Amino acid sequence: MLKGKKILLGVCSGIAAYKAAFLTRLLVKAGAEVQVIMTPGAKEFITPLTLSTLSKKPVYSEFTSGQNGEWNNHVELGLKADLILIAPATANTIAKMANGMCDNLLLAVYLSARCPVMFAPAMDLDMLKHPATQNNIQMLKAFGNILIPPATGELASGLKGEGRLAEPEEIMKFVEHFFDSKKKLLGKKVLISAGPTYEAIDPVRFIGNHSSGKMGVALAEEAAKAGAKVTIVLGPGSVEPTNPDIKVLYIESAQEMYNTCTRLFKTHDIAIMSAAVADYRPSKVSVTKIKKQEAELTIQLEPTPDTLAALGKLKTKNQLLVGFALETNNEVENAKKKLKNKNLDFVVLNSLKDKNAGFRHNTNKISIVDSNNKISNFELKSKDEVAQDIIAHLIKKTKHA
């Protein structure tokens, strides 16, 4: 899988730098060509000779090297790489990456590179949780860089908590997944719905839900990374895709969602309906703001059009349709009913009973119920990681479609 892949491994200063030796060995063993670039301070924690021996290449840390001061061309180094992997990534380097600072060779290569970038933070828990560091990490993710989350355990300070560099084997899983899923959806057109819908009561008020659209946006980003041409039909949530190649169509109501998705579905190979569409809407919408009165107010509700069911009826044998089921009881049973009744290829199930899963959270815990009723359960993960699991499952389905 990694044979012939050119990976530029950036090593920053910190006690976790010793793990770079193990990571280099794993990458080389998997067939990758590894070029190590160290920050000047990293040499205080692990020697360039160690990493050079393991990578079978000279290690760079300065802009020039050798007796004659040969220039280490940072532009050329960045352009040659298939992936830049910075592990460990210290708070200092993350801050400089986020703010475009360039005071060493590694940062110059990072700013010159056109390939994807992964970064694996390693620092003490209070440094990691500081708002400045969290903001910098979010900025890097917004640039399209891929976060390898830090592990939880004993830290060099003697404290216990989040901030340990992910183990080399775990980092390898991220790298392998990246190359395994990369461009596997090339040539596919993927339609994704995301976010809530707002059903107007009057010009001011509406019926809605707590969906932020984070899960659907993460799916759009992941599908685009896999080479798909992605269109996302996005309700009024709080997030948007950062990939400029993702086409965004904004809607507000369930009717608009229905009209847009049913119109577009016939020209797409895959549809992932992750939006939290309102099941009911007011039968009558007041054209003026309803004034508060002493008497009770009764609002008659009517069902909204079922977008997922409509797509299930329109689906051809050459298309794949994925639905979501957010449940509070009889989760698996209800998911299986949705799978069958709406002609889905698989359904992504999550329960509001699971802590830190569902609306508004940055994490989610899912199960995938397949068309043969096979159930795959996943642990609580970030929504970006959940999106990776869903798209990986989707890729497997496309191979058998």
C-alpha positions as CSV (number, residue, x, y, z in Angstrom):
1,M,0.0,0.0,0.0
2,L,2.8,2.4,0.8
3,K,5.3,1.0,-1.7
4,G,7.0,3.8,-3.5
5,K,5.1,6.5,-1.6
6,K,7.4,9.5,-0.8
7,I,6.7,10.6,2.8
8,L,8.4,13.6,4.3
9,L,8.6,13.0,8.1
10,G,8.9,16.2,10.1
11,V,10.3,15.7,13.7
12,C,9.9,18.5,16.2
13,S,11.6,19.0,19.6
14,G,10.1,17.2,22.5
15,I,10.5,14.0,24.5
16,A,8.2,12.2,22.1
17,A,10.7,12.7,19.3
18,Y,12.2,9.3,20.2
19,K,9.1,7.6,18.7
20,A,10.1,9.0,15.3
21,A,12.7,6.2,15.1
22,F,10.0,3.5,15.5
23,L,7.7,5.4,13.1
24,T,10.5,5.7,10.5
25,R,11.2,2.0,10.7
26,L,7.5,1.1,10.2
27,L,7.1,3.4,7.2
28,V,10.3,2.0,5.5
29,K,9.2,-1.5,6.3
30,A,5.9,-0.8,4.6
31,G,7.7,0.3,1.4
32,A,7.7,4.0,1.8
33,E,10.6,6.3,0.8
34,V,11.1,8.4,4.0
35,Q,12.8,11.8,4.0
36,V,13.3,13.1,7.6
37,I,13.4,16.8,8.3
38,M,14.1,17.8,11.9
39,T,13.7,21.2,13.6
40,P,17.0,22.3,15.1
41,G,15.7,21.6,18.6
42,A,14.7,18.1,17.8
43,K,18.4,17.1,17.6
44,E,18.6,17.5,21.3
45,F,16.2,14.6,21.8
46,I,17.2,12.2,19.0
47,T,20.2,12.2,16.8
48,P,20.0,12.7,13.0
49,L,22.3,9.7,12.7
50,T,19.6,7.4,14.2
51,L,17.0,8.6,11.8
52,S,19.3,8.7,8.8
53,T,20.3,5.0,9.5
54,L,16.7,4.0,9.7
55,S,15.5,6.0,6.7
56,K,18.6,5.2,4.6
57,K,18.7,8.9,3.6
58,P,20.5,12.0,4.9
59,V,18.5,13.9,7.5
60,Y,18.0,17.6,6.9
61,S,17.5,20.3,9.6
62,E,19.2,23.4,8.1
63,F,18.8,25.2,4.8
64,T,22.3,24.2,3.8
65,S,24.4,21.1,4.5
66,G,27.7,19.5,3.6
67,Q,31.2,21.1,3.6
68,N,30.4,23.2,0.6
69,G,27.1,24.5,2.0
70,E,24.8,22.8,-0.5
71,W,21.3,24.3,-0.5
72,N,18.5,22.0,0.7
73,N,15.8,23.1,-1.7
74,H,12.7,23.4,0.5
75,V,10.5,23.9,-2.6
76,E,11.8,20.8,-4.3
77,L,11.4,18.8,-1.1
78,G,7.8,19.8,-0.7
79,L,6.9,19.2,-4.3
80,K,8.4,15.7,-4.4
81,A,6.4,14.4,-1.4
82,D,3.1,12.4,-1.5
83,L,2.5,13.2,2.1
84,I,4.0,15.4,4.8
85,L,3.7,13.8,8.3
86,I,4.8,15.9,11.2
87,A,5.2,13.7,14.3
88,P,5.6,14.9,17.0
89,A,4.1,18.3,16.3
90,T,4.8,20.6,19.2
91,A,2.7,23.5,20.3
92,N,5.4,25.9,19.0
93,T,5.5,24.3,15.5
94,I,1.7,24.0,15.3
95,A,1.4,27.8,16.2
96,K,3.9,28.7,13.5
97,M,2.2,26.5,10.9
98,A,-1.1,28.0,11.7
99,N,0.2,31.6,11.4
100,G,2.5,31.2,8.4
101,M,5.8,31.7,10.3
102,C,8.9,30.3,8.6
103,D,12.0,30.2,10.7
104,N,13.3,26.8,9.9
105,L,13.6,24.3,7.1
106,L,10.6,22.2,8.1
107,L,8.3,25.2,8.2
108,A,9.6,26.4,4.8
109,V,8.9,22.9,3.3
110,Y,5.4,22.9,4.9
111,L,4.5,26.3,3.4
112,S,5.9,25.3,0.0
113,A,4.2,21.9,-0.2
114,R,1.2,21.0,-2.4
115,C,0.7,17.5,-1.0
116,P,-1.6,16.6,2.0
117,V,-0.3,17.2,5.5
118,M,-0.8,15.2,8.6
119,F,0.2,16.4,12.1
120,A,0.3,14.5,15.4
121,P,0.4,16.8,18.4
122,A,2.5,15.9,21.4
123,M,2.6,18.2,24.5
124,D,1.5,18.5,28.1
125,L,-2.3,18.4,28.7
126,D,-2.6,22.0,29.8
127,M,-0.6,23.2,26.7
128,L,-2.9,21.1,24.5
129,K,-6.1,22.4,26.1
130,H,-5.0,26.1,26.1
131,P,-7.4,28.1,23.9
132,A,-4.5,29.3,21.8
133,T,-3.3,25.8,20.9
134,Q,-6.9,24.6,20.3
135,N,-7.5,27.6,18.0
136,N,-4.2,26.8,16.1
137,I,-5.2,23.2,15.7
138,Q,-8.6,24.2,14.3
139,M,-6.9,26.6,11.9
140,L,-4.7,23.8,10.6
141,K,-7.7,21.6,10.1
142,A,-9.5,24.4,8.3
143,F,-6.6,24.6,5.9
144,G,-7.2,20.9,5.1
145,N,-4.5,19.4,7.2
146,I,-5.3,16.1,8.8
147,L,-5.1,15.8,12.6
148,I,-3.9,12.6,14.2
149,P,-5.4,13.0,17.7
150,P,-3.1,12.8,20.7
151,A,-3.4,9.8,23.0
152,T,-4.3,9.9,26.7
153,G,-1.9,8.5,29.3
154,E,1.1,9.4,31.4
155,L,2.9,12.5,30.3
156,A,6.6,13.6,30.7
157,S,5.5,16.1,33.3
158,G,4.2,13.2,35.5
159,L,0.6,14.3,34.9
160,K,-1.9,12.0,33.3
161,G,-4.2,13.1,30.5
162,E,-4.5,13.9,26.8
163,G,-1.3,15.0,25.0
164,R,0.8,11.9,24.4
165,L,1.9,11.4,20.8
166,A,-0.2,8.7,19.2
167,E,1.7,5.4,19.1
168,P,3.6,4.8,15.9
169,E,1.3,1.9,15.0
170,E,-1.7,4.2,15.4
171,I,-0.1,6.8,13.2
172,M,0.6,4.1,10.6
173,K,-3.1,3.3,10.5
174,F,-3.9,7.0,9.6
175,V,-1.2,6.9,6.9
176,E,-2.4,3.6,5.5
177,H,-6.0,4.7,5.5
178,F,-5.1,7.9,3.7
179,F,-3.4,6.0,0.8
180,D,-6.0,3.2,0.8
181,S,-9.0,5.5,0.5
182,K,-7.3,8.2,-1.6
183,K,-9.0,8.6,-5.0
184,K,-11.1,5.4,-4.5
185,L,-14.1,7.5,-5.4
186,L,-12.5,9.2,-8.4
187,G,-15.1,9.7,-11.1
188,K,-18.0,9.2,-8.7
189,K,-20.6,12.0,-8.1
190,V,-21.7,12.1,-4.5
191,L,-24.8,14.0,-3.2
192,I,-24.8,14.7,0.6
193,S,-27.5,16.4,2.7
194,A,-26.5,17.9,6.0
195,G,-27.7,20.1,8.8
196,P,-31.2,20.8,10.1
197,T,-34.3,22.2,8.4
198,Y,-36.2,25.2,9.7
199,E,-40.0,25.1,9.2
200,A,-41.5,28.6,9.4
201,I,-44.3,29.4,11.9
202,D,-44.2,33.1,11.0
203,P,-41.6,35.5,9.6
204,V,-39.7,35.3,12.9
205,R,-40.2,31.8,14.4
206,F,-39.7,28.3,13.2
207,I,-39.7,24.6,14.1
208,G,-36.1,23.2,14.0
209,N,-33.6,21.0,15.8
210,H,-30.2,21.1,17.2
211,S,-28.2,19.7,14.2
212,S,-25.1,21.6,13.4
213,G,-24.3,19.9,10.1
214,K,-20.9,18.8,11.4
215,M,-21.3,15.2,10.5
216,G,-22.5,15.8,6.9
217,V,-19.8,18.4,6.3
218,A,-17.1,15.9,7.5
219,L,-18.6,13.3,5.1
220,A,-18.4,15.8,2.3
221,E,-14.7,16.6,3.1
222,E,-13.8,12.9,3.3
223,A,-15.6,12.0,0.0
224,A,-13.8,14.8,-1.7
225,K,-10.5,13.6,-0.4
226,A,-11.3,10.2,-1.9
227,G,-11.6,11.8,-5.3
228,A,-15.4,12.2,-5.6
229,K,-17.1,15.2,-7.1
230,V,-19.3,16.3,-4.1
231,T,-22.4,18.4,-3.9
232,I,-23.7,19.1,-0.4
233,V,-27.3,20.3,0.2
234,L,-26.8,22.2,3.5
235,G,-29.4,23.4,5.9
236,P,-28.9,26.4,8.2
237,G,-26.3,24.9,10.5
238,S,-23.1,26.4,12.0
239,V,-20.4,24.8,9.8
240,E,-19.5,24.7,6.1
241,P,-17.0,22.7,4.0
242,T,-13.5,24.2,3.6
243,N,-12.6,22.3,0.4
244,P,-13.3,24.7,-2.4
245,D,-14.1,21.8,-4.8
246,I,-17.2,20.9,-2.8
247,K,-20.3,22.5,-4.3
248,V,-22.6,23.9,-1.6
249,L,-26.4,24.4,-2.2
250,Y,-28.1,26.2,0.7
251,I,-31.7,25.3,1.7
252,E,-33.8,26.1,4.7
253,S,-37.0,24.0,4.7
254,A,-37.8,20.3,4.3
255,Q,-39.6,21.1,1.1
256,E,-36.5,22.8,-0.3
257,M,-34.4,19.8,0.7
258,Y,-36.9,17.5,-1.0
259,N,-37.0,19.5,-4.2
260,T,-33.2,19.9,-4.4
261,C,-32.2,16.3,-3.6
262,T,-34.9,14.7,-5.8
263,R,-33.8,16.9,-8.7
264,L,-30.1,16.2,-8.4
265,F,-30.2,12.5,-7.4
266,K,-30.6,11.1,-11.0
267,T,-27.2,12.7,-12.0
268,H,-25.3,11.3,-9.0
269,D,-23.9,7.8,-8.3
270,I,-24.1,8.0,-4.5
271,A,-26.4,9.9,-2.1
272,I,-25.7,10.2,1.7
273,M,-28.7,11.7,3.5
274,S,-27.3,12.8,6.8
275,A,-29.5,15.9,7.3
276,A,-31.8,16.1,10.3
277,V,-34.9,16.9,8.3
278,A,-38.0,18.0,10.3
279,D,-40.8,15.4,10.1
280,Y,-43.6,18.0,10.6
281,R,-44.2,21.7,9.6
282,P,-47.0,24.1,10.4
283,S,-50.0,23.7,8.1
284,K,-50.4,27.4,7.8
285,V,-47.6,30.0,8.0
286,S,-48.6,33.4,9.3
287,V,-47.4,36.2,7.0
288,T,-47.0,38.5,10.0
289,K,-45.4,38.0,13.3
290,I,-47.8,36.2,15.8
291,K,-48.3,38.5,18.8
292,K,-48.2,37.0,22.3
293,Q,-51.7,36.7,23.8
294,E,-53.1,35.4,27.1
295,A,-55.0,32.7,25.3
296,E,-53.3,29.4,24.3
297,L,-51.9,29.1,20.8
298,T,-52.5,26.0,18.8
299,I,-50.4,25.2,15.8
300,Q,-51.6,22.5,13.4
301,L,-48.8,20.4,12.0
302,E,-48.6,18.4,8.8
303,P,-46.0,15.9,7.6
304,T,-43.1,17.2,5.5
305,P,-42.2,15.3,2.3
306,D,-39.9,12.3,2.9
307,T,-36.8,13.0,0.9
308,L,-35.1,9.7,1.8
309,A,-38.1,7.6,0.8
310,A,-38.4,9.5,-2.4
311,L,-34.8,8.8,-3.3
312,G,-35.3,5.1,-2.4
313,K,-38.0,4.9,-5.1
314,L,-35.9,6.7,-7.6
315,K,-32.8,4.7,-7.0
316,T,-31.5,2.6,-9.9
317,K,-29.3,-0.6,-9.6
318,N,-26.3,1.6,-10.4
319,Q,-26.8,4.0,-7.5
320,L,-26.0,3.7,-3.8
321,L,-28.2,5.3,-1.1
322,V,-27.2,5.8,2.5
323,G,-29.4,7.0,5.3
324,F,-29.0,8.0,8.9
325,A,-31.0,6.9,11.9
326,L,-30.9,9.0,15.1
327,E,-32.8,7.0,17.6
328,T,-33.7,7.1,21.3
329,N,-35.2,3.6,21.7
330,N,-35.3,0.3,19.9
331,E,-32.4,1.6,17.9
332,V,-31.4,-1.4,15.9
333,E,-35.0,-2.5,15.2
334,N,-35.9,1.0,14.0
335,A,-32.7,1.3,11.8
336,K,-33.5,-2.1,10.1
337,K,-37.0,-0.8,9.4
338,K,-35.7,2.3,7.8
339,L,-33.1,0.3,5.8
340,K,-35.9,-1.9,4.3
341,N,-38.7,0.6,3.9
342,K,-36.6,3.2,2.2
343,N,-34.6,0.9,0.0
344,L,-31.2,1.8,1.5
345,D,-27.8,0.2,0.9
346,F,-26.9,0.8,4.5
347,V,-27.9,3.0,7.4
348,V,-25.8,4.8,9.9
349,L,-27.3,4.5,13.3
350,N,-26.5,6.6,16.3
351,S,-28.4,6.9,19.6
352,L,-28.9,9.9,21.8
353,K,-28.4,7.6,24.7
354,D,-24.7,7.5,23.9
355,K,-22.8,10.2,25.8
356,N,-21.1,12.8,23.6
357,A,-22.8,11.5,20.4
358,G,-25.3,13.1,18.2
359,F,-26.2,16.8,17.8
360,R,-23.8,19.6,18.6
361,H,-21.0,17.4,19.7
362,N,-17.6,17.1,17.9
363,T,-17.7,13.4,18.5
364,N,-20.1,10.6,17.5
365,K,-20.6,6.9,18.1
366,I,-22.2,4.9,15.3
367,S,-23.2,1.5,14.1
368,I,-23.5,0.7,10.4
369,V,-26.4,-1.6,9.5
370,D,-25.9,-3.1,6.1
371,S,-28.5,-4.4,3.6
372,N,-27.8,-7.9,4.7
373,N,-28.5,-6.9,8.3
374,K,-24.8,-7.2,9.2
375,I,-24.1,-4.7,12.0
376,S,-20.7,-3.0,12.4
377,N,-20.2,-1.2,15.7
378,F,-17.6,1.6,16.2
379,E,-16.3,3.4,19.3
380,L,-16.8,7.0,20.1
381,K,-14.7,9.1,17.7
382,S,-14.3,12.6,16.4
383,K,-16.8,13.2,13.6
384,D,-13.9,13.5,11.1
385,E,-12.9,9.9,12.1
386,V,-16.5,8.7,11.9
387,A,-16.7,10.2,8.4
388,Q,-13.6,8.2,7.5
389,D,-15.2,5.0,8.7
390,I,-18.4,5.7,6.8
391,I,-16.6,6.6,3.5
392,A,-14.4,3.5,3.9
393,H,-17.5,1.3,4.2
394,L,-19.0,3.1,1.2
395,I,-15.9,2.4,-0.9
396,K,-16.3,-1.3,-0.1
397,K,-19.9,-1.1,-1.3
398,T,-18.9,0.6,-4.6
399,K,-16.5,-2.3,-5.3
400,H,-19.5,-4.7,-5.2
401,A,-22.1,-2.5,-6.7
